[in-house]
Amino acid sequence: MKDSPSAYCTHCFAHQLQLTIVAVTKKHHEVDQFFDILANVLNVAGGSFKRREMLRDDQAEKLKELLVLGEVHTGSRLNQELGLQRAVDTRWNSHFKTVRNFISLFSSIIHVLGVLAKEGSNYQERPLAKSLVDDIRSYEFVYTLHLMLKVLATHDLNMALQRKDQAIVSAMNLVGFTKRQLQSVRESKWDSLVKDVSSFCVKHDIVIPEIDKNYALGKSKHKSSSVKYSHHLRVKVFNAIIDLQLAELNNRFDEVNTDLLLGIASLSPDNSFANYDKERIMKLATHYRDEFGVSMLEDLSFELDNYIDYVREVNNAFSNLKRHGDLSETLVKTNLHKTWRLVYLLVKLSLILPVATVTVERAFSSMKYIKNDLRSRIGDEFLNDCLLCYIENKVFESVPNEAIINCFQKMAVRRVQL
């Protein structure tokens, strides 16, 4: 990047998405404090097999009661056992599952912490469990819990960006859709959030603080008149968290990345150049100032008009192309790279743009399985070979054992036949 200032690199979309929630957590005190409490509860309530079994048993008992009351129904894939999944900084979806499961298991978590507060094995564990019960039974915690559920409900984007075959245009459309979802939450979901929080508090006998007179809220029978709670402060926190989330998304999925990727997608020859968009291609060229001056941009505009008509209607050699590499090869084979040299230059630039994908992230995650304590001094070449076999296991599963044996047999003279 230092040697070539005009070069670009597009970072992994899934990683960029996850960094938004990490950044918001660090920038906003309430969110940071919320996830700290959440992590402490998961460490204490799920810290041993005995506690997890206690949580599981209480969950099963409550499910039986609900079945008797007719509040839940039996059926395939219904009422599955939930666990306390830890939030991981590299997985947006893990934060969503943690918050969602915490809401579903709230009463069971309270039960486990209550038992530990009375019967904890040491003097440190008992007061910690009691303190955590007080923390999570507060209106502030429940409010942030439901707010983060609404913010993180856009986890569908994370799942889509994890796919290896995700199309660039589709990915960018999903990012835009997620931003619009968050904006919609900010503009119209405040009332539903307050309603959900109040209903949850009533269900779990949590004190609902008195709201300022200019805002009417359903009253709990456990309301404490001595507690004052500012409606305006909650609205401010609500807007601030979503604004931070939107700002981080805009920052990490910036205009340059968007223009680059959509421009490259517009050059794709797939399906008879179905994604062709002249405006996006011109924007792509403007980002490469060293290659495209003002006069060259004008020439490119004329070239594109003639180029797209020719490849779509005149020359059959371009009709069944799929990738940018196929397009580049065909332009050279037909000697048209000299005719449309600026278009060919853009195709080459699109081929050398480094775009990191989730596959790269998974490769790094796989290293801990290969280079473990027993193989801490493994060499780079052997590590690469092992990682290749581990990451591309589906490819290697298709290779018959006989082919592998024959390959090793022919590598050197051996005393015995393999």
C-alpha positions in Angstrom: 0.0 0.0 0.0 2.9 2.4 0.7 4.6 1.6 -2.6 1.4 2.0 -4.6 -0.8 4.8 -3.0 -3.5 4.3 -5.6 -3.9 0.6 -4.7 -6.9 -0.7 -2.7 -7.6 -3.7 -0.5 -11.1 -4.7 0.5 -11.2 -6.3 3.9 -13.4 -9.2 4.8 -17.1 -8.1 5.0 -18.0 -10.5 7.8 -15.1 -9.2 9.9 -15.9 -5.6 9.1 -19.5 -6.2 10.2 -18.4 -7.7 13.5 -16.1 -4.8 14.2 -19.0 -2.5 14.3 -20.6 -4.0 17.4 -17.1 -4.2 19.0 -16.5 -0.5 18.3 -20.0 0.4 19.6 -19.3 -1.6 22.8 -16.1 0.3 23.4 -17.5 3.7 22.7 -20.8 3.6 24.6 -20.6 3.2 28.4 -24.1 1.5 28.8 -23.3 -1.1 26.1 -19.9 -1.8 27.5 -21.2 -2.2 31.0 -24.0 -4.4 29.7 -21.7 -6.9 28.0 -19.4 -7.0 31.0 -22.3 -8.0 33.2 -23.5 -10.5 30.6 -20.0 -12.1 30.4 -19.8 -12.4 34.2 -23.2 -14.1 34.4 -22.2 -16.6 31.7 -18.9 -17.3 33.5 -20.7 -17.9 36.9 -23.9 -19.6 35.8 -22.2 -21.7 33.1 -18.8 -22.1 34.8 -19.2 -25.9 35.6 -21.0 -28.9 34.4 -23.0 -29.0 37.6 -24.3 -25.5 37.1 -25.1 -26.1 33.4 -27.0 -29.2 34.5 -28.9 -27.1 37.1 -29.8 -24.6 34.4 -30.9 -27.4 32.1 -33.1 -29.0 34.8 -34.8 -25.7 35.7 -35.4 -25.0 32.0 -37.1 -28.5 31.6 -39.3 -27.9 34.7 -40.5 -24.6 33.5 -41.2 -26.1 30.0 -43.4 -28.8 31.7 -45.4 -26.1 33.5 -45.9 -24.1 30.3 -47.1 -27.3 28.5 -49.6 -28.0 31.2 -50.9 -24.4 31.0 -51.1 -24.7 27.2 -48.8 -21.7 26.6 -46.4 -23.7 24.4 -47.0 -26.6 22.0 -45.1 -29.7 21.1 -43.9 -30.5 17.7 -40.9 -31.1 15.5 -38.0 -28.7 16.2 -40.0 -26.9 18.9 -38.9 -26.3 22.5 -35.3 -27.2 21.8 -32.9 -26.9 24.7 -31.1 -23.6 24.8 -27.6 -22.9 26.1 -25.6 -19.9 27.3 -23.5 -19.2 24.2 -20.6 -16.8 24.8 -20.3 -13.7 22.6 -17.3 -13.8 20.4 -15.6 -10.7 19.0 -15.3 -12.2 15.5 -19.0 -13.4 15.2 -21.9 -10.9 15.1 -24.3 -13.8 15.2 -22.9 -15.0 18.6 -23.9 -11.7 20.2 -27.4 -12.1 18.9 -27.7 -15.7 20.1 -26.3 -14.7 23.5 -28.9 -11.9 24.0 -31.8 -14.0 22.6 -31.0 -17.0 24.8 -30.4 -14.9 27.8 -34.0 -13.5 27.5 -35.5 -17.0 27.0 -33.5 -18.4 30.0 -33.8 -15.4 32.3 -35.8 -17.1 35.1 -33.6 -20.2 35.0 -30.5 -18.0 35.2 -32.0 -16.2 38.2 -32.6 -19.6 39.8 -29.1 -20.8 39.3 -27.6 -17.6 40.6 -30.0 -17.6 43.6 -28.8 -21.1 44.5 -25.2 -20.1 44.2 -25.8 -17.0 46.3 -27.0 -19.2 49.2 -24.9 -22.4 48.7 -21.8 -21.1 46.9 -18.6 -23.1 47.5 -16.6 -20.2 48.8 -17.0 -16.7 50.3 -16.2 -15.0 47.0 -18.8 -16.9 44.9 -21.8 -16.1 47.1 -21.6 -12.3 47.1 -20.7 -12.3 43.4 -23.8 -14.3 42.5 -26.0 -12.1 44.7 -24.5 -9.0 43.0 -25.2 -10.4 39.6 -28.8 -11.1 40.5 -29.2 -7.5 41.5 -27.6 -6.3 38.3 -29.7 -8.3 35.9 -32.9 -7.7 37.8 -32.6 -4.0 37.2 -34.7 -2.1 34.7 -31.6 -0.6 33.1 -30.2 -4.0 32.3 -33.5 -5.4 30.9 -33.9 -2.2 28.8 -30.4 -2.6 27.3 -31.0 -6.3 26.8 -34.0 -5.8 24.7 -32.5 -2.8 22.9 -29.4 -4.9 21.8 -31.8 -7.7 20.7 -33.4 -5.2 18.2 -30.1 -3.8 17.1 -28.5 -7.3 16.6 -31.7 -8.7 14.9 -30.0 -7.9 11.6 -27.8 -11.0 12.0 -29.1 -12.3 8.7 -26.5 -10.1 7.1 -23.8 -11.9 9.1 -25.0 -15.3 8.0 -25.0 -14.2 4.3 -21.5 -12.7 4.5 -20.2 -16.0 5.9 -21.0 -17.8 2.6 -18.2 -18.5 0.3 -20.3 -18.0 -2.8 -21.7 -14.7 -1.8 -22.1 -12.3 -4.9 -20.6 -8.9 -4.5 -23.8 -7.1 -5.6 -26.0 -9.1 -3.3 -23.6 -8.5 -0.4 -23.6 -4.7 -0.9 -27.4 -4.7 -1.2 -27.7 -6.6 2.1 -25.4 -4.0 3.8 -27.7 -1.2 2.5 -30.8 -3.1 3.7 -29.2 -3.5 7.2 -28.6 0.2 7.4 -32.2 0.9 6.5 -33.4 -1.6 9.1 -31.4 0.1 11.8 -32.8 3.5 10.7 -36.3 2.1 10.8 -35.7 0.8 14.4 -34.5 4.3 15.4 -37.6 6.0 13.9 -40.4 3.7 14.8 -39.5 1.0 17.3 -39.2 3.0 20.5 -42.8 2.4 21.6 -42.5 -1.4 20.9 -39.2 -1.5 22.8 -40.7 0.1 25.9 -43.7 -2.2 25.7 -41.5 -5.3 25.5 -39.4 -4.2 28.4 -42.4 -3.4 30.6 -44.0 -6.7 29.8 -40.8 -8.6 30.6 -40.4 -6.7 33.9 -44.0 -7.5 34.9 -43.5 -11.2 34.0 -40.3 -11.4 36.1 -41.4 -9.1 39.0 -38.8 -6.5 38.2 -39.4 -3.0 39.5 -40.5 -0.5 36.8 -39.2 2.9 37.7 -41.6 5.9 37.6 -41.5 7.6 34.3 -41.7 11.3 33.8 -45.2 12.7 33.7 -45.0 13.5 30.0 -44.9 9.8 29.1 -47.5 7.3 30.1 -46.4 3.7 30.8 -48.2 0.7 32.1 -47.7 0.4 35.9 -46.4 -2.7 37.7 -47.8 -3.7 41.0 -44.2 -3.6 42.3 -43.6 0.0 41.2 -41.5 2.0 43.6 -42.5 5.6 43.9 -39.1 6.5 45.4 -37.4 5.6 42.1 -37.4 8.3 39.4 -36.5 7.3 35.8 -36.0 9.8 33.0 -37.9 9.0 29.8 -35.7 11.5 27.9 -32.5 9.8 29.0 -33.7 6.4 27.8 -34.7 7.9 24.4 -31.3 9.5 24.2 -29.5 6.2 24.9 -31.8 4.4 22.4 -30.9 6.9 19.7 -27.3 7.1 20.6 -26.7 3.4 20.3 -28.4 3.0 17.0 -26.6 6.2 15.6 -23.3 4.7 16.7 -24.1 1.5 15.0 -25.1 3.2 11.8 -22.0 5.4 11.9 -19.7 2.4 12.3 -21.4 0.6 9.4 -21.0 3.6 7.2 -17.4 3.9 8.3 -16.4 0.3 7.7 -18.5 -0.2 4.6 -17.4 3.1 3.1 -18.1 4.7 -0.2 -14.8 3.7 -1.8 -15.3 0.0 -1.0 -18.8 0.2 -2.3 -17.8 1.9 -5.5 -15.0 -0.5 -6.1 -17.0 -3.7 -5.6 -20.1 -2.6 -7.4 -17.9 -1.3 -10.3 -16.1 -4.6 -10.5 -19.4 -6.5 -10.4 -20.7 -4.3 -13.2 -17.8 -5.5 -15.4 -18.8 -9.2 -14.9 -19.5 -11.1 -18.1 -21.8 -13.5 -16.3 -25.3 -14.1 -17.9 -24.5 -12.0 -20.9 -23.3 -9.0 -18.9 -26.5 -8.8 -16.9 -24.9 -6.7 -14.2 -23.5 -4.1 -16.6 -23.8 -0.5 -15.2 -21.9 2.2 -17.0 -22.2 4.7 -14.1 -20.7 2.3 -11.6 -17.9 1.4 -14.0 -17.1 5.1 -14.4 -17.0 5.5 -10.7 -14.6 2.6 -10.4 -12.3 4.3 -12.9 -12.3 7.6 -10.9 -10.7 5.9 -7.9 -7.7 4.9 -10.0 -6.4 8.5 -10.6 -2.9 7.4 -11.6 -4.3 5.3 -14.5 -7.3 7.5 -15.5 -6.9 11.2 -16.1 -9.7 13.5 -17.1 -9.3 13.0 -20.8 -9.0 9.2 -20.4 -12.2 9.1 -18.4 -13.9 10.8 -21.4 -12.4 8.2 -23.7 -13.5 5.4 -21.4 -17.1 6.7 -21.5 -17.2 6.4 -25.4 -15.4 3.0 -25.3 -17.9 1.5 -22.9 -20.9 2.4 -25.2 -19.3 0.6 -28.1 -17.8 -2.3 -26.0 -21.1 -3.4 -24.4 -23.0 -3.4 -27.7 -20.3 -5.5 -29.4 -19.9 -8.1 -26.6 -23.6 -8.5 -26.2 -24.8 -8.6 -29.8 -21.9 -9.1 -32.3 -19.3 -11.5 -31.0 -20.5 -14.9 -29.8 -17.1 -15.6 -28.1 -18.4 -13.5 -25.1 -21.8 -15.0 -24.7 -21.0 -17.8 -22.2 -18.3 -16.2 -20.1 -18.6 -16.4 -16.3 -15.7 -14.6 -14.6 -13.4 -11.6 -15.1 -10.5 -13.9 -15.9 -12.5 -15.5 -18.7 -13.3 -12.0 -20.0 -9.7 -10.9 -19.9 -8.5 -14.1 -21.8 -11.2 -13.7 -24.5 -10.3 -10.0 -25.0 -6.7 -11.0 -25.6 -7.5 -14.0 -27.8 -9.8 -11.9 -30.1 -7.2 -9.1 -30.0 -9.8 -6.7 -28.8 -7.7 -5.7 -25.8 -6.0 -3.2 -28.1 -9.4 -1.9 -29.4 -10.8 -1.3 -26.0 -7.6 -0.8 -24.1 -9.2 1.3 -21.2 -11.9 -1.3 -20.6 -9.2 -4.0 -20.6 -7.2 -2.0 -18.1 -10.2 -1.8 -15.8 -10.7 -5.6 -16.1 -7.0 -6.1 -15.2 -7.4 -3.8 -12.2 -10.4 -5.7 -11.0 -8.4 -9.0 -11.2 -5.6 -7.7 -9.0 -7.8 -6.0 -6.4 -7.1 -8.0 -3.1 -10.5 -8.9 -1.6 -10.3 -10.8 1.7 -13.2 -13.2 2.4 -14.4 -15.2 5.3 -12.4 -18.1 3.9 -9.2 -16.2 5.0 -10.7 -15.7 8.5 -11.5 -19.4 8.8 -7.9 -20.3 7.7 -6.5 -18.3 10.6 -9.0 -19.9 13.0 -7.9 -23.3 11.8 -4.3 -22.7 12.8 -5.0 -23.3 16.4 -6.1 -26.9 15.6 -3.0 -27.6 13.5 -0.3 -25.7 15.4 -1.1 -26.8 18.9 1.0 -27.4 22.0 2.2 -30.7 20.7 3.2 -29.2 17.4 4.4 -25.8 18.5 7.6 -25.9 16.5 6.1 -27.0 13.2 7.8 -25.5 10.1 6.0 -23.1 7.6 6.0 -25.6 4.7 4.6 -28.5 6.8 2.0 -26.0 8.4 0.9 -24.9 4.9 0.4 -28.5 3.8 -1.5 -29.4 7.0 -3.7 -26.3 6.7 -4.4 -27.0 3.0 -5.7 -30.5 3.9 -7.7 -29.3 6.9 -9.4 -26.3 5.1 -10.1 -28.0 1.8 -11.2 -31.3 3.4 -14.1 -31.6 1.0 -11.8 -31.7 -1.9 -9.5 -34.3 -0.3 -12.4 -36.5 0.6 -13.1 -36.9 -3.1 -9.6 -38.3 -3.7 -9.5 -42.1 -3.4 -7.1 -43.8 -1.0 -5.5 -45.8 -3.8 -4.4 -42.6 -5.6 -2.7 -41.3 -2.4 -1.0 -44.6 -1.8 0.3 -44.8 -5.4 1.6 -41.2 -5.1 3.6 -42.0 -2.0 4.8 -45.3 -3.5 6.3 -43.6 -6.5 8.0 -40.8 -4.5 10.9 -43.0 -3.4 12.1 -46.6 -3.4 10.6 -48.4 -0.4 11.3 -51.8 1.2 7.7 -52.8 1.2 4.7 -52.2 -1.0 2.3 -49.7 0.6 
